[in-house]
Amino acid sequence: MIKPWYTIFALNATTAVIQCYGIISSDKEAINAAKFISDLNNLSPMIKNIEVRINSDGGDVFEGLAMYDAMKRSDRYITTYVDGIAASMASILALGGKKCVMATNARIMIHAPQGRVAGTANDLRATAEQMDKLTADMKAIYKAKTNQPDKVIDAWMADKKDTWFTAVEAKAAGLCDEIQAAIAAINDNDLNGVATAEIVSRFEKQLSHQNKNKMNKDLLIALLGLKADATDAEITAALQSLKNENAQLQAKLIQAESSIKAERKAAIESEITAAIKAEKFTEAERPVFTALLENDLENGRAAIAKIQGKVAVTTLTPTQIIAQAGATLTAPVTMSFMEMSKKDPKGLEKMEKENPAQFIALYKSQFGVEPDMKG
């Protein structure tokens, strides 16, 4: 698997950094056009400037062209930085911004596009035609940036040749616009003949630590809302203030959580006590139902609500109960539902047919619930 060295982050409120350290490829673990273009297009409207930092020995031509075109279409001010190597297709990427800046010990390498194919003679001819067209596309990009004569660019891209440029040579040729102090020194007087991957590795080792520290500090300043030129003392003071504020918030959170737990515990105890009083279950069963509510309060409440407690005993006479329910009495009722079902079943049957409201009230006075009158 290719080790991912593609990252994007905010340097400050108006500047974003896209770091392209690695191979350009459609592989999701590499620097790929889909991710690059998506990130470029979805930046906050507050971002006006973009730094594209490059240390790459190239890769897929079509992926690189898509990234180059996206940079050219962008209405933001894009500056490319060659931190180490911009070789092969990465040299095209370095020309995608409005300005190209190179470290004093960085390198640009240009050559003709390369590829492999297996197949028939027609396959080989078709591939060769495609390679010629890609070469022409790349020449046009180099010419647009440098305004060099065709014969000069042809010499850069001659067959089986890698043309290396130091920062000074690249600026003289028009490939870069500015040279910045190097992050570290490379003790190589001549890189021609050294494998590109090895050169990239050397630069990565020297760039990573210092470059990362600078980016992290700039990002920290932006996150703290400080001025870009904030001193270390100001950064430390802001961090200490943030630490103190965080401690206070943590204390308030712990206090709030404790209060919520106490209120919940009190509510559960109250509901359990009420259920025991209603004789839905016994005191011995309190721990079981307490655990039920603690684990799932909503469903626990629903389960307890369905338990039938003891029916309240009334001192009212059946006649008084029926009248209280709003039923019309056809005759005074002196017996309970059970008594009437034994001593006067026909009268009870007649009541059900002729005065169902009275029948329901009498049944409810006996059993605490209304009868099922279906059928």
Contacts in CASP RR format, 6 or more apart in sequence:
PFRMAT RR
TARGET T0000
AUTHOR 0000-0000-0000
METHOD contacts of the structure
MODEL  1
MIKPWYTIFALNATTAVIQCYGIISSDKEAINAAKFISDLNNLSPMIKNI
EVRINSDGGDVFEGLAMYDAMKRSDRYITTYVDGIAASMASILALGGKKC
VMATNARIMIHAPQGRVAGTANDLRATAEQMDKLTADMKAIYKAKTNQPD
KVIDAWMADKKDTWFTAVEAKAAGLCDEIQAAIAAINDNDLNGVATAEIV
SRFEKQLSHQNKNKMNKDLLIALLGLKADATDAEITAALQSLKNENAQLQ
AKLIQAESSIKAERKAAIESEITAAIKAEKFTEAERPVFTALLENDLENG
RAAIAKIQGKVAVTTLTPTQIIAQAGATLTAPVTMSFMEMSKKDPKGLEK
MEKENPAQFIALYKSQFGVEPDMKG
1 29 0 8 1.000
2 22 0 8 1.000
2 23 0 8 1.000
2 25 0 8 1.000
2 27 0 8 1.000
2 29 0 8 1.000
2 30 0 8 1.000
3 29 0 8 1.000
4 29 0 8 1.000
4 30 0 8 1.000
5 19 0 8 1.000
5 20 0 8 1.000
5 21 0 8 1.000
5 22 0 8 1.000
5 31 0 8 1.000
5 55 0 8 1.000
5 204 0 8 1.000
6 18 0 8 1.000
6 19 0 8 1.000
6 20 0 8 1.000
6 21 0 8 1.000
6 22 0 8 1.000
6 30 0 8 1.000
6 31 0 8 1.000
6 35 0 8 1.000
6 36 0 8 1.000
7 18 0 8 1.000
7 19 0 8 1.000
8 16 0 8 1.000
8 17 0 8 1.000
8 18 0 8 1.000
8 19 0 8 1.000
8 39 0 8 1.000
9 16 0 8 1.000
9 17 0 8 1.000
9 215 0 8 1.000
9 219 0 8 1.000
10 16 0 8 1.000
10 17 0 8 1.000
10 47 0 8 1.000
10 219 0 8 1.000
10 222 0 8 1.000
11 17 0 8 1.000
11 51 0 8 1.000
11 215 0 8 1.000
11 218 0 8 1.000
11 219 0 8 1.000
11 222 0 8 1.000
12 218 0 8 1.000
12 221 0 8 1.000
12 222 0 8 1.000
12 228 0 8 1.000
13 46 0 8 1.000
13 222 0 8 1.000
14 46 0 8 1.000
14 47 0 8 1.000
14 48 0 8 1.000
14 49 0 8 1.000
15 47 0 8 1.000
15 48 0 8 1.000
15 49 0 8 1.000
15 50 0 8 1.000
15 51 0 8 1.000
16 43 0 8 1.000
16 47 0 8 1.000
16 49 0 8 1.000
16 50 0 8 1.000
16 51 0 8 1.000
17 50 0 8 1.000
17 51 0 8 1.000
17 53 0 8 1.000
17 215 0 8 1.000
18 36 0 8 1.000
18 39 0 8 1.000
18 40 0 8 1.000
18 50 0 8 1.000
18 51 0 8 1.000
18 52 0 8 1.000
18 53 0 8 1.000
19 53 0 8 1.000
20 31 0 8 1.000
20 36 0 8 1.000
20 52 0 8 1.000
20 53 0 8 1.000
20 54 0 8 1.000
20 55 0 8 1.000
20 56 0 8 1.000
20 90 0 8 1.000
20 93 0 8 1.000
21 53 0 8 1.000
21 54 0 8 1.000
21 55 0 8 1.000
21 56 0 8 1.000
21 83 0 8 1.000
21 204 0 8 1.000
21 207 0 8 1.000
22 30 0 8 1.000
22 31 0 8 1.000
22 55 0 8 1.000
22 56 0 8 1.000
22 57 0 8 1.000
22 58 0 8 1.000
22 200 0 8 1.000
23 30 0 8 1.000
23 31 0 8 1.000
23 56 0 8 1.000
23 57 0 8 1.000
23 58 0 8 1.000
23 59 0 8 1.000
24 30 0 8 1.000
24 31 0 8 1.000
24 32 0 8 1.000
24 56 0 8 1.000
24 58 0 8 1.000
24 59 0 8 1.000
24 60 0 8 1.000
24 63 0 8 1.000
24 64 0 8 1.000
24 67 0 8 1.000
24 89 0 8 1.000
24 90 0 8 1.000
24 93 0 8 1.000
25 31 0 8 1.000
25 32 0 8 1.000
25 59 0 8 1.000
25 60 0 8 1.000
25 63 0 8 1.000
26 32 0 8 1.000
26 33 0 8 1.000
26 34 0 8 1.000
26 60 0 8 1.000
26 63 0 8 1.000
28 35 0 8 1.000
31 56 0 8 1.000
31 63 0 8 1.000
31 67 0 8 1.000
32 63 0 8 1.000
33 62 0 8 1.000
33 63 0 8 1.000
33 64 0 8 1.000
33 66 0 8 1.000
33 67 0 8 1.000
33 70 0 8 1.000
36 67 0 8 1.000
36 70 0 8 1.000
37 66 0 8 1.000
37 67 0 8 1.000
37 70 0 8 1.000
40 50 0 8 1.000
40 70 0 8 1.000
40 71 0 8 1.000
40 74 0 8 1.000
41 70 0 8 1.000
43 50 0 8 1.000
43 76 0 8 1.000
47 76 0 8 1.000
48 76 0 8 1.000
48 77 0 8 1.000
49 76 0 8 1.000
49 77 0 8 1.000
49 78 0 8 1.000
49 79 0 8 1.000
50 74 0 8 1.000
50 76 0 8 1.000
50 77 0 8 1.000
50 78 0 8 1.000
50 79 0 8 1.000
51 78 0 8 1.000
51 79 0 8 1.000
51 80 0 8 1.000
51 81 0 8 1.000
52 71 0 8 1.000
52 78 0 8 1.000
52 79 0 8 1.000
52 80 0 8 1.000
52 81 0 8 1.000
52 93 0 8 1.000
52 96 0 8 1.000
52 97 0 8 1.000
53 80 0 8 1.000
53 81 0 8 1.000
53 83 0 8 1.000
53 211 0 8 1.000
54 80 0 8 1.000
54 81 0 8 1.000
54 82 0 8 1.000
54 83 0 8 1.000
54 84 0 8 1.000
54 85 0 8 1.000
54 86 0 8 1.000
54 90 0 8 1.000
54 93 0 8 1.000
54 94 0 8 1.000
55 82 0 8 1.000
55 83 0 8 1.000
55 84 0 8 1.000
55 85 0 8 1.000
55 86 0 8 1.000
55 200 0 8 1.000
55 203 0 8 1.000
55 204 0 8 1.000
55 207 0 8 1.000
56 85 0 8 1.000
56 86 0 8 1.000
56 87 0 8 1.000
56 89 0 8 1.000
56 90 0 8 1.000
56 93 0 8 1.000
56 200 0 8 1.000
57 85 0 8 1.000
57 87 0 8 1.000
57 88 0 8 1.000
57 90 0 8 1.000
57 109 0 8 1.000
57 196 0 8 1.000
57 197 0 8 1.000
57 199 0 8 1.000
57 200 0 8 1.000
58 87 0 8 1.000
58 88 0 8 1.000
58 89 0 8 1.000
58 90 0 8 1.000
58 91 0 8 1.000
58 93 0 8 1.000
59 88 0 8 1.000
59 89 0 8 1.000
59 90 0 8 1.000
60 89 0 8 1.000
61 89 0 8 1.000
61 113 0 8 1.000
61 134 0 8 1.000
61 138 0 8 1.000
63 89 0 8 1.000
64 89 0 8 1.000
64 92 0 8 1.000
64 93 0 8 1.000
65 92 0 8 1.000
65 137 0 8 1.000
67 93 0 8 1.000
68 92 0 8 1.000
68 93 0 8 1.000
68 95 0 8 1.000
68 96 0 8 1.000
68 141 0 8 1.000
71 78 0 8 1.000
71 80 0 8 1.000
71 93 0 8 1.000
71 96 0 8 1.000
71 97 0 8 1.000
72 96 0 8 1.000
72 97 0 8 1.000
77 98 0 8 1.000
78 96 0 8 1.000
78 97 0 8 1.000
78 98 0 8 1.000
79 97 0 8 1.000
79 98 0 8 1.000
79 99 0 8 1.000
79 100 0 8 1.000
79 101 0 8 1.000
80 93 0 8 1.000
80 94 0 8 1.000
80 95 0 8 1.000
80 96 0 8 1.000
80 97 0 8 1.000
80 99 0 8 1.000
80 100 0 8 1.000
80 101 0 8 1.000
81 100 0 8 1.000
81 101 0 8 1.000
81 102 0 8 1.000
81 103 0 8 1.000
81 180 0 8 1.000
82 94 0 8 1.000
82 100 0 8 1.000
82 101 0 8 1.000
82 102 0 8 1.000
82 103 0 8 1.000
82 106 0 8 1.000
82 107 0 8 1.000
82 108 0 8 1.000
82 167 0 8 1.000
82 176 0 8 1.000
83 103 0 8 1.000
83 106 0 8 1.000
83 183 0 8 1.000
83 203 0 8 1.000
83 207 0 8 1.000
83 211 0 8 1.000
84 103 0 8 1.000
84 105 0 8 1.000
84 106 0 8 1.000
84 107 0 8 1.000
84 200 0 8 1.000
84 203 0 8 1.000
84 207 0 8 1.000
85 106 0 8 1.000
85 107 0 8 1.000
85 108 0 8 1.000
85 109 0 8 1.000
85 196 0 8 1.000
85 199 0 8 1.000
85 200 0 8 1.000
85 203 0 8 1.000
86 93 0 8 1.000
86 94 0 8 1.000
86 106 0 8 1.000
86 107 0 8 1.000
86 108 0 8 1.000
86 109 0 8 1.000
87 107 0 8 1.000
87 108 0 8 1.000
87 109 0 8 1.000
87 162 0 8 1.000
87 196 0 8 1.000
87 199 0 8 1.000
87 200 0 8 1.000
88 109 0 8 1.000
88 110 0 8 1.000
88 111 0 8 1.000
88 196 0 8 1.000
89 113 0 8 1.000
91 108 0 8 1.000
91 109 0 8 1.000
91 110 0 8 1.000
91 175 0 8 1.000
92 138 0 8 1.000
92 141 0 8 1.000
94 100 0 8 1.000
94 108 0 8 1.000
94 175 0 8 1.000
94 176 0 8 1.000
95 141 0 8 1.000
95 142 0 8 1.000
95 145 0 8 1.000
95 175 0 8 1.000
99 177 0 8 1.000
99 178 0 8 1.000
100 145 0 8 1.000
100 175 0 8 1.000
100 176 0 8 1.000
100 177 0 8 1.000
100 178 0 8 1.000
101 176 0 8 1.000
101 177 0 8 1.000
101 178 0 8 1.000
101 179 0 8 1.000
101 180 0 8 1.000
102 108 0 8 1.000
102 167 0 8 1.000
102 170 0 8 1.000
102 171 0 8 1.000
102 176 0 8 1.000
102 178 0 8 1.000
102 179 0 8 1.000
102 180 0 8 1.000
103 167 0 8 1.000
103 179 0 8 1.000
103 180 0 8 1.000
103 181 0 8 1.000
103 182 0 8 1.000
103 183 0 8 1.000
104 167 0 8 1.000
104 168 0 8 1.000
104 179 0 8 1.000
104 180 0 8 1.000
104 181 0 8 1.000
104 182 0 8 1.000
105 166 0 8 1.000
105 167 0 8 1.000
105 182 0 8 1.000
105 184 0 8 1.000
105 185 0 8 1.000
105 186 0 8 1.000
106 167 0 8 1.000
106 182 0 8 1.000
106 203 0 8 1.000
107 164 0 8 1.000
107 165 0 8 1.000
107 166 0 8 1.000
107 167 0 8 1.000
107 191 0 8 1.000
107 199 0 8 1.000
108 164 0 8 1.000
108 165 0 8 1.000
108 170 0 8 1.000
108 175 0 8 1.000
108 176 0 8 1.000
109 162 0 8 1.000
109 163 0 8 1.000
109 164 0 8 1.000
109 165 0 8 1.000
109 196 0 8 1.000
110 142 0 8 1.000
110 156 0 8 1.000
110 157 0 8 1.000
110 162 0 8 1.000
110 163 0 8 1.000
110 165 0 8 1.000
111 156 0 8 1.000
111 157 0 8 1.000
111 161 0 8 1.000
111 162 0 8 1.000
111 163 0 8 1.000
112 131 0 8 1.000
112 135 0 8 1.000
112 138 0 8 1.000
112 157 0 8 1.000
112 158 0 8 1.000
112 159 0 8 1.000
112 161 0 8 1.000
113 131 0 8 1.000
113 134 0 8 1.000
113 135 0 8 1.000
113 138 0 8 1.000
115 127 0 8 1.000
115 131 0 8 1.000
117 123 0 8 1.000
117 124 0 8 1.000
117 127 0 8 1.000
135 157 0 8 1.000
138 157 0 8 1.000
139 150 0 8 1.000
139 153 0 8 1.000
139 154 0 8 1.000
139 157 0 8 1.000
142 148 0 8 1.000
142 153 0 8 1.000
142 156 0 8 1.000
142 175 0 8 1.000
143 150 0 8 1.000
143 153 0 8 1.000
145 174 0 8 1.000
145 175 0 8 1.000
146 153 0 8 1.000
146 173 0 8 1.000
146 174 0 8 1.000
146 175 0 8 1.000
147 174 0 8 1.000
148 173 0 8 1.000
148 174 0 8 1.000
155 163 0 8 1.000
156 163 0 8 1.000
157 163 0 8 1.000
162 192 0 8 1.000
162 193 0 8 1.000
162 196 0 8 1.000
164 191 0 8 1.000
164 192 0 8 1.000
165 173 0 8 1.000
165 175 0 8 1.000
167 176 0 8 1.000
167 179 0 8 1.000
168 179 0 8 1.000
170 176 0 8 1.000
171 177 0 8 1.000
171 178 0 8 1.000
171 179 0 8 1.000
183 206 0 8 1.000
183 207 0 8 1.000
183 210 0 8 1.000
183 211 0 8 1.000
184 206 0 8 1.000
184 207 0 8 1.000
184 210 0 8 1.000
186 202 0 8 1.000
186 203 0 8 1.000
186 206 0 8 1.000
188 194 0 8 1.000
188 199 0 8 1.000
188 202 0 8 1.000
191 199 0 8 1.000
217 235 0 8 1.000
218 228 0 8 1.000
220 235 0 8 1.000
221 227 0 8 1.000
221 228 0 8 1.000
221 230 0 8 1.000
221 235 0 8 1.000
224 230 0 8 1.000
224 235 0 8 1.000
224 238 0 8 1.000
224 239 0 8 1.000
224 242 0 8 1.000
225 238 0 8 1.000
226 234 0 8 1.000
226 235 0 8 1.000
226 238 0 8 1.000
230 238 0 8 1.000
264 297 0 8 1.000
268 290 0 8 1.000
268 293 0 8 1.000
268 294 0 8 1.000
268 297 0 8 1.000
269 290 0 8 1.000
271 293 0 8 1.000
271 301 0 8 1.000
271 304 0 8 1.000
272 286 0 8 1.000
272 289 0 8 1.000
272 290 0 8 1.000
272 293 0 8 1.000
275 281 0 8 1.000
275 289 0 8 1.000
275 304 0 8 1.000
275 307 0 8 1.000
276 282 0 8 1.000
276 283 0 8 1.000
276 286 0 8 1.000
278 309 0 8 1.000
278 310 0 8 1.000
279 309 0 8 1.000
279 310 0 8 1.000
280 304 0 8 1.000
280 307 0 8 1.000
280 308 0 8 1.000
280 309 0 8 1.000
281 289 0 8 1.000
281 307 0 8 1.000
289 300 0 8 1.000
289 304 0 8 1.000
292 300 0 8 1.000
292 303 0 8 1.000
292 304 0 8 1.000
293 300 0 8 1.000
293 301 0 8 1.000
293 304 0 8 1.000
311 367 0 8 1.000
311 368 0 8 1.000
312 368 0 8 1.000
314 321 0 8 1.000
314 365 0 8 1.000
316 324 0 8 1.000
316 365 0 8 1.000
317 333 0 8 1.000
317 334 0 8 1.000
318 333 0 8 1.000
318 334 0 8 1.000
318 335 0 8 1.000
318 336 0 8 1.000
318 337 0 8 1.000
318 362 0 8 1.000
318 365 0 8 1.000
319 329 0 8 1.000
319 332 0 8 1.000
319 333 0 8 1.000
319 334 0 8 1.000
321 361 0 8 1.000
321 362 0 8 1.000
321 364 0 8 1.000
321 365 0 8 1.000
322 329 0 8 1.000
322 333 0 8 1.000
322 358 0 8 1.000
322 361 0 8 1.000
322 362 0 8 1.000
322 365 0 8 1.000
323 329 0 8 1.000
324 361 0 8 1.000
325 357 0 8 1.000
325 360 0 8 1.000
325 361 0 8 1.000
325 364 0 8 1.000
326 357 0 8 1.000
326 361 0 8 1.000
327 355 0 8 1.000
327 357 0 8 1.000
327 358 0 8 1.000
327 360 0 8 1.000
327 361 0 8 1.000
328 355 0 8 1.000
328 357 0 8 1.000
328 358 0 8 1.000
329 355 0 8 1.000
329 358 0 8 1.000
330 351 0 8 1.000
330 354 0 8 1.000
330 355 0 8 1.000
330 358 0 8 1.000
333 340 0 8 1.000
333 358 0 8 1.000
333 362 0 8 1.000
335 343 0 8 1.000
335 344 0 8 1.000
336 362 0 8 1.000
336 365 0 8 1.000
336 366 0 8 1.000
337 348 0 8 1.000
337 362 0 8 1.000
337 363 0 8 1.000
337 365 0 8 1.000
337 366 0 8 1.000
337 367 0 8 1.000
338 366 0 8 1.000
340 347 0 8 1.000
340 348 0 8 1.000
340 362 0 8 1.000
341 348 0 8 1.000
348 359 0 8 1.000
351 358 0 8 1.000
351 359 0 8 1.000
351 362 0 8 1.000
352 359 0 8 1.000
356 373 0 8 1.000
359 371 0 8 1.000
360 370 0 8 1.000
360 371 0 8 1.000
360 373 0 8 1.000
363 370 0 8 1.000
363 371 0 8 1.000
364 370 0 8 1.000
364 371 0 8 1.000
END
